[in-house]
Amino acid sequence: MSILVYTENWDGKFKKATFELTSFASQIAKQTQMEVIALSIGGVENDELEKLGKYGIGKVISISDSKFNVLDGQVYSRIIHEVANANQSSIVVFAHNSTGKAVAPRLSVRMKAGLVTAVNGLPLSYDPFVISKKSFTGKAFTQVRVNSSGKILTLAQNSYQLVENPVPVSIQAFVPAESAEAKTRVQEVFKQTGKIILTDADIVVSGGRGMKTPDNWGPIEELAKILGGATACSRPVSDEGWRPHEEHTGQTGKIIAPVLYFAFGISGAIQHVAGISSSKCIVAVNSDKDAPIFEVADYGIVGDAMKVLPALIEAIKEAKGA
């Protein structure tokens, strides 16, 4: 029996989220005495694949055919199912991102395996198999019992630390037996450049309608730049056209889990909180002392964001000697 971990790449490179996932899967393998195997789909060079060995992955299965470079949920679930069967994988692990959300449910049906999404830690027990996840927009934890022999898990971002456990890596090429042609064709790709991608950022500085006008966004951008973070906004702000839609965080926008999240002038509607509740630390600034955002914030300042922001920027500059 083995554990299969799908290691997603971005333009042939792995990101921190991939290494969090391999650390997580490796620890499960250690506790269950099972082999852990990484699966890579797409054009990834061997020197990049070998980086997985730093986090306990001794065997990497690589599917490098360029026709699989573009995600297709049906095709990927078919391929991963084939690999899982060939390696007797009873547990398959994905990151809880757009790829994991697209592929894991389909694979669950193919394998007739129980699916638990957005888990936030190692299993609490293996017989029976019980694992924890957040529920009610982070207000509670649910312990989920999986009775099926196969288990599919997606790991919430920033919910497991990187654990180095260097081992030698064996890379094996794999050619799917089944012809799996994608029905979708990508004709053009437009990529965001010049700033940190929101879902990758460890620090996010976000603003809401309490910023009053789009002309007041200068301090938000300045603070993000000083801290090496990304900018974000609430849905009303993006709906009004104050900020681009790709910065919208929340249940209907991007779900993020940075190490540090600043919320300036954001009331804290449940839809917004659902998208940021997994942040390690939330700092809220709002003039309304009864704003719901303070219920989820680790630190709160009752005050005008336009007065707090300049003071905070100056304090950080002074602390950094800038």
N, C-alpha and C positions, 0 to 999 in steps of 0.2 A: 504494500500500500504506500501511497505517496501523497504529498501536498503539492499542488500545482499553483504557481503564482504568475499571473499575467503581468509582465513588466512593460508598461507602455513607454514609448519613446516619442520625442518631439524633434522632428528633423534629424533623426538618427542619434539623438542624445537623451540620456536619462536625467530626470530632475529629482529633487529631494523627495518628492512624493513616492517615487519608485523605490528609493532606498528605505523609506519608512515601511513600505509594504513588504520588501524582502526581509527586513529586520523582524517584522511581525510574523511572517510565515516561517522564518527560520526558528523562531522561538517556539512556535506551535510544534514544529517538527522535532525540536529538542525534547519537548515535554511528552510527546507521543511516540518517540523513537521511530518516526517515519522519515523517509527520504523527502527532501524538499527540492523541487525542480522549478526552474524559471522558464517561461515561454516568452520569446520575443518574436513579434510579427512586424515585418517591414525592414527597410535597409539600415541595419545597425552593424557597424564594423566590429571585428573581434576584440579590438582593444577597449571598446566601450562595453561590450558584453562582459569582458573580464572584470570590470569594476564591480559587478554583482557578487563576485567572490569575496569581496571585502566585507560583505554583510551575510556571509554564511551560505551562499548559493554555490554548491559544488557542481551542479549539472545545469547547463543551459541548452534549451532546444530552440534553434533559430530557424525561422521561416523568412527567407530574404527575398522572395519573389516580389518584384516591384509592383505587381498587380494588386498586392495586398497592402500597399502603402496608405491607401485611403480607407478609413473606417466604414464598414458596412456591417451592421449588427447581425444580420442573418448569416453572412459569410463567416464572420469571426466566431460566432457561437458554434457553427458547424465545425470549423477548424479546431477550436479549443476542445470541443467534445471528442473529436477524433484523437487528439493528443492525450486527453485525460483517460480515455479508454485504453490507449496503448501503454500508458504508464500506471494503470490501476490507481488513479488519483481519486481519493474519496473526499478530499477537501480542495476546493478551488477558490482562490482569493483574488479580488480586484480592488483597485482604488475606488472610493466612492466619488466619482466624477462623471462627466458626461459619457465617457466610454464605458465605465462600469455599469452605469444606469441603463445603457443601451444593450449591453451584451449579457450581463448576469441573469436577468429574468428569462431571456431566451434559453440560455444554457441550463437554467434550473428546470425548465420544461423538458428539454432534451434528455437531461440526466435523471429526471424524476427525483430531483434533489431539493431539500429545503433551502430557502433563501432568507438570509438575514442581512439587511442593508444598514450601512452607516454604523457598524459596530465600533466601539470606542476603547476596546482593550482585549486582552487575551481571554479565551474561554474560562469561565468560572469552574467548570467541570467538564470532563470528557465522556463520562458514562454515568448518568445521561449527559448529552452535549448541551451545555447551557452557556449563553454568551450575553453580554450587556450592550444596550444601545440607549441613546437619549430618546425621549418622547415628550410630547406636549411642548414643542419648541424649546427644548432644553430644560424645562422645569422639573422633569422627573427622569428616572432611569427605568428601563424595562428589561427584565431578564427573560430571554427567549430560549425556549427548549426546542431543539430540533430532533425529531424522532426518526427521520429518514437516514439511510446508510450514507447517502451523499449529502454534502453540505457546500453551499455557495455563500461566500461572505464578501461584503464590500466594506473596506476600512475607511472611516471618516478621516478627513485631512487633519494633520497635526495632532492625532490622538495616540500616536505611538512614537517613542523616541528612536533615533538611529542607534543601532547596537552593532558595533564592529566585531566581526568574528571571522577573520581572514581564513579562507580555505582555497586549495587549488581548484581551478575551474576547467571542466570538460565541456566543450561546445560541440553540439551535434546538429548537423543540418537535417531538416525535415521537409519532406515534400508531401502535401496532403494527397491522400489517395483519391478523394472525391473532387471532381472538377467544381470549383466554387467561384463562379464569375459574379462579380458585383453588378447589381442592376442599376446602381447610381454611378454617374460619370461626373467627375469634378472638372469643370472647364477653366475656372480661374480661382485663385486664392489671393485674398488681400489680408496682409498681416499687420498687426499693430507694431509700430516701431517707435523708438525714441523714448519710451518710458516703461516702467515695470508693469508687467501684466498683473492685473488685479488678483487673479486666483493664485498667483505664485508669490505674492508679497507677504513678508513676515510682519510688516507694519502697514496699516491702512488708515488714512485720514479721510473721514467722510463728513459730508454736510447735508443738511436738510433745509426745509423751508424757513427755519429760523435764521438762515443766513440772509434772508430778505430779498436779495436780488442777485443775479448772476455776476454783477460787477464786484460783489464782495468775496469772490472765490480766490482772490490773490493770496491771502494768508493761509488758506487750506493748501494750496499748491506749494507755498513756501515751506510750510511745516513738513509736508510729505517729502520735499526735496532734501531738507536738512536731515531728516531721519532715514533717508534712503528707502522711502515707502511709496505706496501707490495712493491715488485719490479715488474716492467713491462718492456715492450719493444715494439718497432715498428715492423711491419711485416718483413722488410728486415733482421732485426736482427734474428728473429726466423727462417726465411727461410734459412739463412746462417748456422743455427745450433749453433749460439752463445749462445742463451738462449732457454729454453723449450717453446714449442708452447702454453702452458697454460698461459704464460705471455704476449702473443701478444694481444695488445689492438688496437681497430680500427673497422671499418665497417665490416671487414671479420674476426675479432677476438672477444675479449670480449668488450662489451660496458659498461663503468663504469661511476660513478658519485661521486667521492670522494669529501671530503671537500677541500682537498689540493692536487694538482697534479703537480709534478716536471717533466719537459721535458728537458733532457740533450742530446744535439747533435741530436735532432729530427727536421727535416726540417718543418714538419707540412703539409704533403700531405693531401688532402681533406678526403681520406679514414681513416686516423688516427684521424683527427679532429672530424670526425663523431662519433668516439667511446669515446671521452673524453670531448666533448663540454659542457656536463652538469655538469662538475666539478664546485664547488663553486668558487675556486680560482686556476688559472693556472700560474705557474712560469716557464718561458722558458729561457734556456741558449743555445746560438748558436753563432758560430763565424761569421756567415753570417747575417749582419744587415738587409738584405732584406728577410730573411727566412719567409715563410708564417705563421709559428707558432706564430710569434710576433703579427699577426693580431687578434689572439684569446686570447693571454696571458694577464693576469691582471698585471703581472710584468715581465720585460724582462731584461736579461743581455747579452750584446754582448761581447763574450769572449770565450776562450778555456775551454770547460767543464772540462778538466783534471787539469786546474789551479783553476777554480772556485770551484769545488767540495771539494778539501781539505780545502780551506779557509772557505767554508760554514760549513763544518763538525766541524772545530775548533771553529768557532763562536758559533755554537749551543751547543757544549760541554761546552764552557765557560759560556754561558747563563744559562745552566742547572746545572752548578757547577760540571760537571762530570770530 
